[in-house]
Amino acid sequence: MRNFKFIFSLFFLFSIGFTSQGQVLKKLKKAVEESVNKSTNEKSEEETNKMLEGMMGALGEPAEVEDSYAFSGFMILEITSTNNRGKTEDPVRMKAFLSGSPDFSGMEIQDTNQESMKTVLIMDIKNQATVLLMDDGESKSSMAFGTDFDKIQEQVDLNSTDESTADQVKITKTGNSKTILGYLCEEYQVQQPEGEGTYWVSKEPIEGFSLFAPGSSPMVSNKTMERYQELFSSMPKGSILEMTYHDKDGSSAVMKTIDIQTSSPNLFKLQEYPNVFQGK
């Protein structure tokens, strides 16, 4: 169950735009720690349950989805977290798919303990649905359920009310640059009450819609744009390829892009993944 929650936490938390990436990475770090560690305290478990229940109000309800989902390429990301006691967890890797359409986005999580087990999560905004595709190397299965994406954004906003407000977040372009996987990137520093982060953003957007590109993330709502209007107007238009976040509690998290393939198609046909709700 914890892995199921972890996948959703990653997907939703990464999808709300660059202005709150410090908060996102902070929460992502916690999600990574919770997924790797065998035990979590009751308060942490309760908070995770509450957030996901709020996001997934329609969980379990059948949904109409597409017959297939095509992606043009992918980015492979590696996230490493270190707690405030200095213990570094094993890196978590995930594949973020690139799409030529804003109607859907997807990512793949691979269990490091079970290399043959792969889970693909697709957010179908057109059909207001979430699709889970599971492949254990021997059999495939799927789940599709209705998802109120407006409610998700509202829940994100509610969970952000006690975090930094727009006027407390300071984004500074340092003038430093470097090349990551062939893409020229510029460095930005973000400071806020909860901590500070360093971000390397490609000067030009990576081809294809990506959850890690502020300008093309399908989950950046108009409400969020209005809330952070001044910050969004000065935001880089490229994709985030690296970020490091240091929390005020002494913990930290690092995300690095270790591979980018913009012309590596992936086609997921749902007929190959029997729906567990309908039986095989």
N, C-alpha and C positions, 0 to 999 in steps of 0.2 A: 504493500500500500504506500510505503514511504517513497519508493521509486516512482510510482504513479504521480504522487503529489509533486515530486521533484521536477518531473518533466513539465507539468503544467506551470510550476513556479518559474522555471527558466523561460518558457515560451511567453508567458504574460508579462513578466517583469522586464524582459528585454524589449518590449514592444511599445514603450511610451515616450520615446524620444530622448534626444541628447541632453536637454535641460535638466532632467532628473536622473542622468546616468550615475551620478554619485550615489543617490539614494538607491537606484536599481542595483548597482554593483554591491552595495552594502547588503541589500536583501538577498541578492544572488549568492554572495559569499556565505550567508547564513544557510541558505537552501543547500548549497554544496556541502557544508559541514554536516547538516542534518542528514543528508543522503548517504554520506560516507560513514559517519559514526553509527555504531550499533544502538546507542541509547541517546535519547533526548529528554530534557526535563518536561514536566507536564505543562508548564506555562508556554514553552516554545511550541509544543504539539498543539495546544489549544489555539494559539494565535495563528498557526499555519492552517488549521482546520477552518477557523473563522474566515480567514481571508479567501480561501479557496471555495468555501461554501457560498460566500458572497459573489464571487466571480462566476461560479458555475450554477446559477439558479435553475437552469433548465437541464441539469445533468440527468441522463437516463431517458430523456424523451427522444423518440426516434426523429430523424431528420432526413430530408431529401438532400442528396449530395450529387456531385458530378460523377459521371461514369469513370473518369480518369482525371489525373492531375499531372501536368507536364511542367518540368522545371528546366531552365536553360543551363544551369551550372550550380556551383556550390562554393561555400567557404568553410574551412575546417577551423574551429576555434578550440583553444585549450585554456581552461580556467584552473588556477591554483590558488588555494586559500591558506592563510596562516592565522591561527587564533592568537588571542592576546597573551598566551603562555609561550608563544614561539613555536608551536607545533604546526608543521606544514603537512597538509593532507595530499594524498595522491592526486595528480591532475585529472580533471574531468574533460573529456573531449566530446564535441558535438558538431554536426554538420548542418550549417544553415543554407538552405536552398535559395537559389536566385530564380526569380520569375519575371516574365515579361508582362505580367498582369497584376494590377493592384487588388484583384478579387480574392486572391488566396496567397498564403505564405506557408512555409513548412520548415521543419528541422528534424534531424535524426539524432537520436541518443543511442549510443552503444554501451552496453554494460561491460566494463573492463574485466569483470570476473567471469562473464560469459560472452566471449567474443562472437559467438554465433547468434546471439540474441540482439536483434535490432528493433527499435521502436521509432516509427515515423509519425510525427504529429503535424497535421495540416489544419490551419485555420482558414475556413471557407467563409469569407465575409459576405460574398454574394448570396449564399444560401443560409447565412446565420447558423453555421454548424461547425463543430469540431470533429475531425476525423482522426482516429488512431489506427495505424497499420502496424501489426506485429508479426515478426518473422523470427522463429527460433532455429532456423536452419533446416528444419524438417517439415514444418507446417506453417501456414500463414492464417491470420485471422484479422478481423477489423471490428471497430465500433464507430458509430456515428451518432451524435446527439446534438440537439438544438442548443445554441449558445447565444445569449443576448449580449452582443459586443458593446452596446451602449451601457449595459449594466456593469460590464467589466471595467469600462473606462471610469464609470462613476465610483466603483469600488477602489480603483487605483487612486482616484482623487481623494476619496475618504481616508485611505490609508496614508495619504501624503499631507493631510492637514496638520499633523504634528511634526512634519519635516520642514525643510527650508522653504521659505516663500521666495518668490522671484527676486525680490530686492535683497535677499540674503545670499544669493548665489552669484559668484563673481567668476566670469570666464575671461581668461587672458591668453592671447596669442603670444607665444614666447619669441617667435622669430626663428626658432630652431627647425630644422627639417632633416629628414632622412628617408631612405628608400626601403620599403618593406615589400618583399615579393614582387619587385618591379614597379611598384607604385610610389610616386613621390608623396610623402606625407609631411604634414605640418603639426607642430606640437602645441597643445592647449593645456592650460592649467585651470582647474576648477576648484574653487574654495567655497566652503559652506560650513555652517556650525557643526555638522555631524562629522566632518572630516575633509580631506582634500584628495584630489586625483589628478593624474597626468594622462592625457589622451593624445594618441597619434591618429590623425584623420587624413585620409587620402585627399589630395588637392582636387581630384576629379572623382565623381561618383563611380563606384564599381557598377559595371553593366548589369542590369536586372534589379528588380525591387528587392530590398533586403531589410530585415528587421534591425540591422545595425547601421542603417543610413537614415539620419534624422529626416531628410527631405522626402524619403520614399517609403518609410515605414507605414503600412496600411492602418496601424493602430494609433497613430497620432491624430487624435480627434480635433475638430474645430474648437471645442471647448478648451482643450489643452493648449492649442495654438493661441487662443485669446488670453488664457491665463498667463502664459509666458511670452506674450507678443514681443516685448522688447528683446528678450533673449533669443527668440527664434529668428528675429530679423538680422541678428549679428552672427548667427550660427554658420559654421562651415557646411558646404553642400555635399561633401564627400562621405565616405564610409569610415567608421571607426575600426581600425585594424589592430590597435593595441590600447590597453588602458590599465593603469595601476591605481588602486584606491587604498588610502590609509584612513582607517576609522579612528575617531578620537579615543576609542576604548583600547587601542593598541593593536588591533587586528588589521589584517590587510588582505587584498585579493588582486590577482593579476590575470588579465585576459590577453592572449596573443592569437593572432591569426597565423596559422602555420601552413595553410595552402589555400589557393584561390584558383578555381577552374571556371571561367565564364562560359566556356563552350563544351560542357560535359553534360549532355541531356540526361534527365531522369524522368521516366514515365511510370506512374503508378496506376495500374488498372484495378479498379475495385473488385472486378469479377474474379481476380486472382486471390482476393482476401475475403473469405466467407465471413459474413456478419455474425458475430457471436449472439446477437439478440434474435436472429432468425434461425439459428441452428445450422448445422452443416448438411 
